[in-house]
Amino acid sequence: MSADWTPPEVEELRELGRGASGHVALARHLPTGRHIAVKHLSPALASDPEFLAGFRTEARLLADVADPHIVALYEYVQSGPHAVMLLELVRGVPLRAMLDHQDQPLLPEAALSVLKGSLLGLAAAHDRGVVHRDYKPANVLVDDQGETRLIDFGIATRAGREVAVAGTPEYMAPEQWEGAPASAATDVYAATAVFVECLTGRTPYAADTITALRLQHLNAAPALGDVPGPLRALVTSGLAKRADKRPASARAFVAELEAAAVEGYGEGWEERGRRELRRLALLLAALFPAPAVAGGGLGAFALTILGRVAIGAAAGTAAIFAIAHVAAPSGSATPVSAPVASFGATLGPASGPAPTPGSSASTPARRTDPAAPSPGSVITTGRTAAPPPVSTHVTAPRTTPAGPHTTTTTAATPPPTTTAAPPPAPAVHLGKATLAVNGSSTTVDATVSVFASNTQTFTVRLKYSDGAVDTFTESGATSYTVTDTHSFTSCPNPPGTWSVTAVTTPAADNVSVSSTPEAC
């Protein structure tokens, strides 16, 4: 394990994802046998009062919200320079992975099911005065039953609070760009933008720069020509420029959605939508990580700061968690010291058998210039988190105290030297591949999305139709966008097309994926 500290009564099995502010691990809660996700704030950031307060704020917001459409927080634990959240683990995949895998938009009924489940989760948060502020496909999980779950409240805040400009540009509401106080209407706008992407395969706005994207969100009317006719009024309502012109609440928007869905697709739309989402999630089942049997000692006792639900009483199966930057909090919280203490009564005995573990995917790796953030990145005016340090944890061997009939020796026998087993190779799945010709030249841009079951190293080979091969080595995440620029020597004649095929080592579960041939 890459973690250098583990909460009491928790056995970490392996890393699921890593980001700039920390990492997430698959773990087992030993008293109940349940599998959970452990979200670590990196020790370097946990020692910074601002970042620690932000992490604790996220936990407190999650603790206030209990809803089947939101991933559950079991416990927040802090000890010295370590802070973690113990979270529910969901058997499923991020909506982002599902959309990237698709060669076409979702069926309208499936897109409506995603929107309804997300709005219900957002409504539960809004009822408790919490605004998510970063609703996007990477923060929506689709489980193996076709249900959706909302995750990652890293930049969430209380409604009405003035906060720094932060979010993911493709989905940010006009008022969010201008730093206006957070409101439920901000989340409604983002959910509608994702709905458009599910329906059409594109976001409502796209631009090469953050400035251009901001101006589009502020002033441009969205193009709705490819949005199905029965749903255009719904999209127009949710994407209104003025917050007061959007639905009064996420729950009110659900009522509009259901009326439009029944009118356009009949009474059985929701069942059909969930069935389609379940089918698409199971196509990516190779990304559901199965827990391996792993050894490892327990960490030192720590102070439980807050808890919400008993792990033993969890109704659902447990979570995929994407690492996000922790935004600087609006207020500060006094850091808590780490006296010796044990878990409280919230970690009770299991009420049933342990669920099958779920999946994890980190935010897709986008290759961008760090000095100029792209529209695909999370932006914030706060501090930038430094990459977490890599460290190791060595557990001292347990010794047996001498009793009245025990013979002791003066020389200690050194523990045997063991070699750690190499980490398992990831299961790999290839998503969509594209090829775009740069103008009238012989140069093309190739892109392929790739998903992996863990963060270990694998290779991606892009094989071009002229016989050239470019190889990439990837590691450190579970979702990637591999981009490459290639110059063909000439245009074949006939047939006058180019293409690219992607393969991986270890081999992907779908072996290879090829782009649509491009005319040269």
C-alpha positions, -999 to +999 in steps of 0.1 A: +000+000+000+011+036-007-006+049+025+017+056+054-011+055+079-043+035+083-072+042+107-079+017+134-099-014+125-094-008+088-073-029+065-064-012+033-062-036+003-049-015-026-049+019-041-078+029-063-069+064-075-045+092-068-045+130-074-028+161-064-044+163-030-042+127-019-054+092-029-083+067-024-078+031-013-100+001-013-102-012+023-120-036+046-136-026+079-124-055+101-152-057+127-179-060+100-160-073+070-175-046+048-155-031+020-152+007+020-133+035+003-107+054+023-101+089+010-067+102+023-056+139+023-019+138+017+002+144+049+018+174+033-016+191+029-030+178+062-003+198+080-015+229+062-044+244+083-062+258+052-062+225+033-071+205+064-100+228+072-112+224+036-110+186+039-129+186+072-155+210+057-161+185+029-166+158+055-190+179+075-211+187+045-213+150+036-222+142+072-252+166+069-266+149+038-281+114+039-297+103+007-296+072-015-284+093-045-253+106-026-223+085-016-224+080+022-197+092+047-192+067+075-165+085+095-139+112+094-107+104+112-078+127+120-045+118+137-015+141+137-006+148+100-031+123+087-068+129+078-091+104+061-127+099+052-143+064+054-168+062+026-194+040+010-181+020-020-204+018-050-202-011-076-202+009-108-184+033-131-183+071-134-206+086-160-175+101-176-161+066-184-195+056-198-198+086-221-162+082-233-168+045-241-199+053-261-196+059-298-230+076-297-251+096-272-272+079-246-308+070-253-331+098-242-346+076-215-311+068-201-301+104-201-334+113-183-326+087-157-292+101-151-306+136-148-334+126-124-312+106-101-287+135-100-313+161-093-327+140-064-292+139-049-287+176-055-321+183-040-312+164-008-281+185-005-300+217-012-326+208+015-297+209+040-283+241+026-254+226+007-245+235-029-223+210-048-207+235-073-188+208-093-215+186-108-200+169-139-198+134-154-167+125-134-187+131-102-217+109-111-215+071-105-237+047-124-240+014-105-247-021-118-284-016-113-286+015-134-289+038-104-268+070-101-249+083-071-234+118-066-198+121-053-170+145-045-181+175-024-146+189-025-156+225-034-192+224-020-203+252+002-233+265+021-260+282+000-258+320-001-221+320+009-197+341-012-169+319-025-140+321-049-146+312-085-141+275-088-156+246-108-152+227-141-156+253-170-178+232-194-205+230-167-202+263-147-233+286-146-230+322-156-232+334-119-205+309-109-181+326-134-187+359-117-182+348-082-219+353-071-231+335-040-237+298-044-273+287-050-293+256-060-298+272-094-260+268-100-262+230-096-294+229-118-274+246-146-245+222-144-269+192-143-286+204-174-253+209-192-244+173-184-278+162-196-271+179-230-238+160-232-256+127-225-282+135-252-259+148-279-223+136-271-211+173-267-213+199-240-235+230-246-204+252-251-169+244-262-139+267-268-101+266-270-096+290-241-111+296-206-119+332-215-138+322-247-157+295-228-167+320-200-181+345-226-202+317-242-217+307-208-224+344-200-238+355-234-243+328-261-275+308-267-268+271-266-272+252-299-301+228-293-307+215-328-296+179-320-314+178-287-346+156-291-376+178-296-396+166-265-367+177-243-357+211-257-380+231-234-365+212-204-329+221-215-339+257-222-353+260-187-323+245-170-297+265-190-313+300-185-287+327-182-303+342-151-305+320-120-340+333-112-353+321-146-343+285-140-365+261-120-370+272-084-353+241-071-338+208-081-369+191-069-391+214-090-369+206-120-376+168-113-413+176-117-407+193-151-385+164-161-411+137-153-438+156-172-416+160-203-404+124-201-439+109-199-452+131-227-423+123-250-415+087-241-444+072-223-450+059-188-423+032-189-394+056-197-377+054-163-376+016-163-362+015-198-336+042-189-323+023-159-321-009-178-300+008-205-277+024-179-273-010-162-264-026-196-238+001-203-223-001-168-219-039-171-201-034-204-174-017-183-174-044-155-137-050-161-132-017-143-149-029-111-119-037-089-122-070-070-105-068-036-074-089-033-064-106+000-039-083+015-020-083+047-011-052+067-012-040+102-035-015+116-025+021+122-022+039+155-053+048+174-068+081+163-094+106+172-128+103+156-139+138+148-173+132+134-193+103+121-227+098+104-239+063+097-228+029+111-208+009+086-226-022+097-259-006+089-250+005+054-278-004+030-258+000-003-227-015-016-197+006-012-177+038-038-157+050-066-140+082-056-123+107-078-096+129-062-103+166-066-083+196-055-094+208-021-105+244-024-095+269+002-124+271+027-144+302+033-140+298+071-113+282+092-116+254+116-093+248+145-071+218+138-076+189+162-047+172+179-043+135+179-046+120+214-049+082+217-086+073+212-106+046+195-135+045+171-169+053+187-201+034+187-210+044+151-189+014+138-213-013+150-216-049+140-228-057+105-265-062+100-260-085+070-233-100+048-206-078+034-214-064-001-195-070-032-169-043-036-172-016-061-151+004-085-128+034-085-117+058-112-097+089-108-104+121-127-094+115-164-058+126-170-058+155-195-025+165-211-025+202-208-001+231-203+000+236-166+006+273-171-027+277-191-056+255-178-078+240-205-116+240-205-115+204-192-097+213-159-110+222-125-103+259-119-100+277-086-086+310-075-073+294-043-040+277-036-028+249-058-023+216-041+012+202-043+016+165-054+015+142-024+048+127-013+054+090-017+062+073+015+063+038+029+051+024+062+070-003+081+052-022+109+074-035+137+071-072+143+048-082+172+065-097+202+051-119+230+058-108+266+078-132+287+057-151+313+068-169+345+076-201+326+092-185+296+128-187+288+142-155+272+175-150+252+198-121+253+202-119+215+172-110+193+167-130+161+163-107+132+131-109+113+133-128+080+137-108+049+108-109+026+103-095-009+070-078-015+050-093-043+048-071-074+016-051-078-009-067-101-011-056-137-043-035-144-073-048-163-075-023-192-105-012-213-102+010-244-128+037-250-134+058-281-106+066-306-106+096-329-084+109-357-085+145-370-066+159-400-049+193-394-063+213-422-050+202-456-017+188-444-006+152-438-005+157-400-032+142-379-042+143-342-051+110-327-069+106-293-080+075-274-096+072-240-083+043-218-095+030-184-076+008-160-086-011-128-057+002-108-029+027-111-001+004-121+019+007-153+007-004-187+015+006-223-007+020-251+004+015-288-012+037-315-008+019-349-014+041-379-026+029-413+007+038-429+025+012-406+039+037-380+035+029-343+038+053-314+040+038-278+030+055-245+036+043-210+009+052-185+006+049-147-007+068-117-044+070-125-073+048-137-086+070-165-065+085-193-068+105-225-039+096-247-032+122-275-006+119-303+003+139-334+015+119-364+026+129-399+018+106-427+043+104-456+016+107-482-021+103-489-028+067-502-044+065-536-068+048-536-087+048-511-075+081-498-082+076-460-062+073-428-070+056-396-054+046-362-059+015-341-050+014-303-039-017-285-025-021-250-002-043-229-016-061-209-042-066-236-075-047-231-107-066-225-120-054-259-085-061-275-084-029-297-103+001-308-100+019-342-109+054-353-133+061-382-113+065-413-105+101-422-103+113-458-069+128-465 
